Amino acid sequence: MQTDYPDNKLPYILELTCVSKQYANGILANDRVSFGIRRGDIHAIVGENGAGKSTLMKLIYGLEQPDAGNILFESRQLQFRTPRDAIAAGIGLVPQHLKLVPSFSVARNIVLGREPMRGLLVDDDRAIADVRAVSARFGLEVDPLATVADLSLGEQQKVEILKALYRGARLLLLDEPSAVLTPQEAGALFTALRKLVELGLTVVIITHKLSEVREVSDRYTVLRGGKVVGLGDAKTVSEVELTELIVGKTLTPLQIQRSSRDALDPLVSVSNLSVVRDDGRHVLQNISFDIAPGEILGIAGIEGNGQSFLAEVLCGSRQPSGGHASIGGQVYTGQGVRSARSHRVANIPEDRLHDGVAADMSIAENVMAVDYHKRPFSRFGSLNRASIRNFASQLIHYYGVAAGSADTIIGALSGGNMQKLVFAREVATKPLFLIACQPTRGVDIGASDMLRKYLIELRDQGASILLISAELDEILALSDRIAVLAQGQIVGQFTGGQVSANELGLYMTGAKRQSGADAGLDVNSGVESVEVLA
C-alpha cells in the first residue's frame, strides 16, 4: 500500500498539515490529519461513519475552525470564519441533501444571493443569460426557466454544481454525489466532473462507494478514527485493500440465499393504492403488490416518483386517496400511526433527521419513542428511566454506535450512527412488516454490511420487508423480487438475481415499461416489455 502520492510534479491546490479538531464533548474528530489534494484531480475521501470526513469538510469550508494545524489553499493559509469566506476564496460545496428552493426557477436558484440587479429589482433577463453562459462554459446543460421541483435529482444536482461554479469555485467539494442517482445519471455526473477537471477545476468527493474511488477518482485518502490511515493512486488500489483500510479488517462477503415465495399466501397486500396531493397531482396511481412472509420486495426508482408517499401511507402517517393495505387480511391503512404500530408495522424513514429522530433529545429518549407506553419502559403511567437507559445501552453496544452513553444527545452523532439507532429501534419491535427506506444511506461499508445482515435475519424470521432504496446495488443484492416505480406507477417487476442495474435504470427513467405490470405473488415476472423512448 502506498503511503504517499508518487507524482510530485503537480502542485497542491489544498494542503493540510497536522490538522486537529476536538469538540466540547471530548470527541477528537480529526487527529493530526495531513495530506494534499493536487490541482486538476478528482480526489476521493473515504472512511467509516464518525471517521472525521464531515468535520474535515467543515474545516475546509469555514463551518468549523481547526484547533491545531494548517490548511493551505492555493499556497495561502486558510482563515475562513464562515462559508461566505470560502466561497469568496473559490471553494464550493455541493451537499448530499441539496439546498435548492423547489418553487424557484433554475436561474433564480443559481444566482440566489448574488442576483444581478437593475436598480432595486432583480434583472431576470441577465440572470438567465448568465446561467446559460456558465452552463455552456462547463458543459452542464440545464433549462434556466425550468422550475426546480419539476427536475430529476440528477438535474437538480447539476443546478447545485452550477451554483458553485457561478460563484467562481475552483475547488468543488461533493458529499455523496451519486447517493440518489440512477446508474445512467451517476455516469453522466462523473463524465461532467471529468470535463470540469479538464477545464482546470479540482474536485473532492466524499463517497462510500468503493467502485467510485477506483473508477472515477485519481487519488484517495482514507480516514479512520480521525486519522489518515491510507492514501495513494486510486487506479492501482483494490476494493479489498480499501475495505481493510476503512474498517481495519477483512469483511466476509454477505451470503444471501433467495427462495421462491410463489406458493405462499401474502402477509402484506396492497390493493389499488392511490394518493392525490392537495394541488390535484396524482403521486401514486393504483399501486398493487403482495409481500409473502419471509420475503423482501425491493422498490427501485428515481427519488421523487412516489416512494416517500407510498412509505407514508403504509406506516400510517398519510391517508390514502384510494385503495388500502392489509396485514394477514386485516386492513390497517388510513387509521393513523398507532393503528399501524398495533398491527406490528415498523418504519425506517428516508429522512432520519426530520422523521426518524428528535435531534435535541437523548439516545435513550429516542429509542424508546415507539414503545414508550408499554412495559418495560412504562408502568402505571410512569416511565422506567433505568429500563429505558439499559435498553439504549444494549442497542449502542450491539450495533456498534459511536456514542459516549445512552444520555448523549442524538443530534450530536454522525449521520451514520444516527441511522444505526433508527434501524435498531425499529427492528427491536420485532415487526411483521418493516418498511425500510434508504436503510443504509450515509452509512459506511462496514456498518452497511452489518445492517443488511440484520435485514436478512429479520426476513428469515418470517417478516415481510419492503425495501425502498436509491442504491441499486442494495436492491439487487437483497431483494427476492423487485418492482420499479416511475411516475407513481409500477412499470416493471422482476425476480431477484435476474436483472441488471442498467436494465432497471431503463425502467426507472421511463425508457421501458412492462405492459400490465403488477407485483402480486401470482404475477409472472416475465411480462412483455415495451420501449417507451427511442
BATOR-468305 format. One record per residue (C-alpha): x, y, z; residue in one letter. Coordinates in pm, whole numbers, padded with zeros to 5 digits, always signed. Example, Ala and Ser with C-alpha at 12.3 -4.5 7.8 and 13.67 -1.06 7.14 Angstrom:
2
+01230-00450+00780A +01367-00106+00714S 
This chain:
534
+00000+00000+00000M +00135+00339-00097Q +00195+00589+00180T +00242+00896-00039D +00150+01021-00380Y +00405+00921-00644P +00382+01229-00869D +00530+01533-00700N +00528+01748-01013K +00169+01869-00981L +00119+02144-00719P -00122+02106-00433Y -00430+02326-00453I -00516+02226-00094L -00274+02105+00170E -00348+02002+00527L -00071+01966+00784T -00132+01817+01131C -00492+01943+01138V -00682+01855+01457S -01033+01929+01578K -01177+01832+01916Q -01535+01914+02012Y -01655+02032+02351A -01795+01686+02430N -01442+01543+02411G -01470+01377+02067I -01144+01412+01872L -01289+01427+01521A -00964+01498+01337N -00628+01390+01478D -00319+01545+01310R -00457+01499+00959V -00201+01559+00685S -00245+01515+00310F -00259+01714-00011G -00504+01748-00299I -00344+01808-00637R -00475+02066-00878R -00683+01911-01155G -00756+01585-00972D -01074+01413-00863I -00981+01317-00507H -01190+01074-00302A -01210+01088+00077I -01343+00767+00231V -01387+00624+00579G -01634+00487+00829E -01909+00698+00981N -01751+00906+01252G -01407+00881+01089A -01386+01259+01059G -01475+01316+00692K -01761+01560+00754S -01562+01755+01011T -01278+01787+00762L -01516+01930+00501M -01649+02175+00758K -01296+02292+00835L -01217+02345+00468I -01548+02522+00402Y -01535+02754+00703G -01815+02594+00902L -01567+02498+01176E -01218+02615+01270Q -00929+02378+01350P -00777+02362+01698D -00431+02296+01557A -00250+02258+01227G -00253+02444+00900N -00476+02438+00591I -00333+02598+00278L -00548+02678-00025F -00354+02782-00332E -00048+02824-00104S -00232+03067+00125R -00324+02999+00486Q -00698+02948+00529L -00862+03172+00784Q -01227+03116+00695F -01477+03212+00961R -01786+03145+00753T -01875+02966+00428P -01900+03311+00270R -01522+03341+00314D -01469+03002+00150A -01695+03089-00144I -01515+03420-00193A -01181+03235-00198A -01300+02991-00466G -01427+02686-00274I -01775+02547-00341G -01971+02278-00155L -02241+02055-00307V -02415+01886-00012P -02568+01540-00022Q -02907+01687+00071H -02948+01956-00192L -03019+02311-00073K -03241+02439-00352L -03571+02630-00342V -03817+02395-00519P -04060+02667-00626S -03790+02886-00781F -03661+02859-01136S -03320+02713-01212V -03184+03060-01285A -03319+03210-00961R -03165+02922-00761N -02824+02958-00921I -02796+03335-00873V -02965+03338-00530L -02772+03574-00303G -02574+03711-00598R -02855+03830-00820E -02776+04077-01099P -02977+04390-01028M -03146+04657-01236R -03194+04934-00990G -03384+04788-00696L -03515+04488-00890L -03357+04157-00989V -03255+04160-01356D -03412+03828-01457D -03304+03855-01821D -02941+03896-01723R -02970+03614-01467A -03100+03381-01738I -02822+03489-01975A -02556+03442-01705D -02684+03092-01624V -02685+02997-01991R -02329+03123-02021A -02192+02932-01721V -02387+02623-01826S -02236+02634-02176A -01886+02703-02047R -01879+02397-01822F -02091+02167-02038G -02370+02128-01781L -02688+02180-01977E -02994+02296-01783V -03302+02495-01871D -03273+02820-01670P -03650+02871-01693L -03745+02530-01554A -03888+02504-01203T -03655+02308-00977V -03940+02098-00835A -04001+01958-01184D -03641+01840-01232L -03497+01496-01167S -03245+01465-00886L -02966+01436-01140G -03072+01766-01295E -03105+01928-00953Q -02752+01822-00871Q -02632+01997-01188K -02804+02312-01058V -02614+02284-00727E -02284+02243-00912I -02362+02537-01140L -02450+02746-00836K -02098+02686-00702A -01938+02748-01042L -02136+03071-01088Y -01974+03193-00768R -01627+03122-00907G -01542+02790-00740A -01206+02641-00837R -01228+02363-00578L -01556+02167-00560L -01643+01959-00254L -01917+01699-00319L -02073+01494-00038D -02201+01154-00156E -02274+01292-00506P -02420+00971-00653S -02616+00852-00349A -02959+00919-00505V -02881+00879-00876L -02954+00602-01124T -02651+00436-01289P -02715+00643-01601Q -02737+00970-01402E -02428+00882-01200A -02236+00808-01520G -02342+01143-01665A -02242+01321-01345L -01893+01174-01342F -01846+01248-01712T -01933+01609-01630A -01690+01615-01336L -01413+01484-01560R -01483+01768-01804K -01461+02015-01516L -01114+01897-01416V -01007+01918-01782E -01105+02285-01760L -00876+02332-01461G -01106+02270-01164L -01033+02033-00877T -01298+01803-00731V -01315+01633-00391V -01581+01367-00334I -01683+01200-00011I -01816+00858-00101T -01896+00519+00046H -01897+00352-00295K -01560+00190-00340L -01619+00142-00712S -01629+00522-00747E -01291+00554-00579V -01130+00327-00836R -01330+00415-01146E -01381+00790-01107V -01108+00926-00881S -00742+00998-00944D -00629+00971-00584R -00779+00882-00248Y -00737+00941+00124T -00876+00705+00390V -00967+00829+00737L -01022+00601+01035R -01071+00723+01389G -00994+01078+01281G -00652+00985+01139K -00519+00930+00788V -00454+00556+00755V -00402+00532+00381G -00363+00736+00065L -00248+00675-00287G -00328+00625-00654D -00694+00528-00699A -00626+00335-01018K -00393+00085-00853T -00570+00013-00523V -00814-00279-00497S -01155-00273-00326E -01027-00534-00080V -00737-00308+00019E -00969-00009+00056L -01212-00208+00270T -00934-00322+00501E -00812+00036+00537L -01161+00170+00607I -01275-00087+00865V -00940-00218+00985G -01019-00578+00896K -01127-00805+00613T -01503-00829+00565L -01661-01162+00477T -01897-01118+00180P -02265-01134+00278L -02414-01462+00160Q -02782-01432+00068I -02998-01732-00011Q -03302-01644-00221R -03602-01871-00228S -03931-01861-00416S -04237-01742-00222R -04484-01811-00501D -04652-02094-00311A -04718-01882-00002L -05013-01662+00075D -04916-01295+00110P -04871-01150+00456L -04890-00794+00323V -05127-00699+00041S -05151-00354-00115V -05452-00301-00341S -05509-00009-00580N -05334+00236-00351L -05357+00596-00471S -05250+00934-00335V -05361+01270-00476V -05187+01580-00342R -05370+01896-00244D -05275+02051-00578D -05454+01768-00760G -05141+01586-00871R -05157+01204-00864H -04835+01087-00696V -04947+00723-00659L -05179+00561-00911Q -05343+00227-00832N -05039+00063-00678I -05087-00309-00608S -04838-00563-00475F -04803-00851-00232D -04523-00950+00004I -04501-01303+00139A -04384-01379+00492P -04007-01413+00482G -03969-01205+00164E -03801-00878+00068I -03973-00682-00207L -03739-00413-00338G -03875-00090-00482I -03639+00066-00737A -03698+00413-00870G -03556+00761-00907I -03639+00951-00592E -03946+01169-00622G -04154+00912-00811N -04390+00831-00525G -04170+00626-00294Q -04199+00861+00003S -04579+00881-00033F -04601+00502-00050L -04398+00466+00268A -04603+00733+00448E -04932+00561+00367V -04801+00218+00467L -04663+00342+00801C -04988+00525+00882G -04869+00886+00867S -05066+00970+00549R -05422+00899+00443Q -05456+00723+00106P -05685+00882-00152S -05793+00537-00263G -05717+00171-00206G -05573+00010+00107H -05310-00218+00255A -05369-00516+00480S -05168-00746+00704I -05293-01101+00739G -05615-00994+00568G -05684-00702+00807Q -05692-00354+00652V -05487-00112+00863Y -05412+00188+00641T -05594+00519+00684G -05621+00472+01061Q -05308+00650+01181G -04962+00555+01302V -05078+00396+01629R -05304+00159+01435S -05017+00063+01204A -04793+00002+01503R -05061-00212+01667S -05052-00432+01355H -04674-00465+01407R -04570-00234+01127V -04227-00071+01169A -04077+00208+00961N -03722+00322+00887I -03787+00666+00731P -03579+00803+00445E -03520+01134+00623D -03382+01037+00962R -03338+01396+01082L -03694+01505+01001H -03889+01184+01058D -03660+00944+01246G -03524+01124+01549V -03580+01415+01785A -03235+01566+01738A -03234+01764+02066D -03323+01463+02281M -03103+01183+02415S -03038+00846+02257I -03239+00682+02536A -03539+00907+02474E -03525+00841+02100N -03501+00462+02112V -03798+00428+02348M -04014+00664+02141A -04206+00385+01965V -04295+00175+02271D -04275+00434+02548Y -04627+00344+02664H -04550-00027+02703K -04363-00235+02955R -04081-00236+03049P -04049+00133+02955F -04369+00241+03128S -04575+00117+03419R -04886+00273+03572F -04829+00588+03366G -04468+00645+03477S -04152+00596+03272L -03895+00347+03396N -03580+00550+03328R -03341+00273+03428A -03503+00025+03191S -03501+00276+02905I -03134+00362+02962R -03040-00007+02981N -03224-00080+02654F -03049+00210+02481A -02710+00095+02610S -02772-00253+02470Q -02853-00113+02125L -02546+00112+02133I -02325-00188+02208H -02495-00435+01973Y -02497-00201+01674Y -02153-00050+01736G -02277+00306+01776V -02001+00559+01847A -02158+00740+02143A -02047+00825+02493G -02358+00694+02667S -02734+00649+02641A -02768+01008+02764D -02579+01152+02466T -02789+01392+02258I -02864+01201+01939I -02819+01510+01721G -02450+01519+01822A -02386+01187+01647L -02269+01141+01290S -02542+01068+01036G -02436+00705+01008G -02451+00644+01382N -02789+00813+01396M -02907+00579+01120Q -02788+00274+01313K -03003+00376+01611L -03315+00439+01400V -03264+00099+01235F -03203-00068+01572A -03515+00084+01732R -03743-00035+01453E -03601-00388+01427V -03619-00422+01807A -04000-00401+01786T -03999-00744+01612K -04223-00626+01327P -04434-00843+01099L -04392-00578+00829F -04089-00350+00802L -04081-00055+00564I -03710+00011+00514A -03649+00340+00329C -03286+00404+00239Q -03177+00187+00536P -02803+00228+00473T -02792+00582+00333R -02486+00768+00456G -02359+00455+00633V -02004+00328+00579D -01921-00005+00418I -01874-00197+00742G -02196-00070+00901A -02389-00118+00575S -02282-00481+00568D -02400-00525+00927M -02740-00359+00873L -02804-00563+00559R -02725-00877+00752K -02984-00780+01013Y -03243-00721+00738L -03181-01073+00605I -03207-01216+00957E -03541-01039+01007L -03663-01174+00672R -03557-01525+00766D -03756-01493+01089Q -04069-01455+00875G -04113-01079+00845A -04225-00912+00524S -03991-00631+00421I -04049-00350+00173L -03705-00220+00076L -03706+00126-00082I -03356+00229-00182S -03183+00455-00431A -02884+00220-00406E -02943-00020-00693L -02664-00246-00571D -02856-00280-00244E -03185-00355-00422I -03016-00615-00642L -02829-00777-00354A -03111-00808-00102L -03441-00834-00290S -03627-01159-00354D -03842-00966-00602R -03804-00616-00746I -04071-00369-00857A -03984-00048-01040V -04181+00267-00954L -04194+00552-01206A -04432+00849-01202Q -04634+00690-00926G -04692+00361-01108Q -04535+00017-01107I -04378-00012-01453V -04185-00335-01414G -04128-00628-01181Q -03851-00887-01172F -03727-01187-00982T -03425-01113-00765G -03094-01207-00923G -03235-01200-01276Q -03199-00833-01375V -02907-00590-01405S -02868-00236-01270A -02860-00096-01623N -03183-00273-01714E -03354-00138-01400L -03224+00208-01487G -03408+00199-01821L -03737+00137-01640Y -03659+00397-01373M -03602+00668-01634T -03913+00575-01833G -03730+00437-02136A -03902+00100-02089K -04207-00039-01912R -04389-00370-01888Q -04739-00397-02024S -04980-00452-01734G -04700-00455-01476A -04801-00565-01126D -04613-00710-00830A -04854-00967-00693G -04725-01306-00585L -04927-01473-00858D -04798-01248-01139V -04532-01375-01378N -04213-01165-01366S -04155-01213-01736G -04425-00973-01853V -04358-00841-02204E -04168-00513-02202S -04220-00224-02438V -03981+00056-02540E -04128+00392-02446V -03843+00615-02561L -03610+00572-02853A 
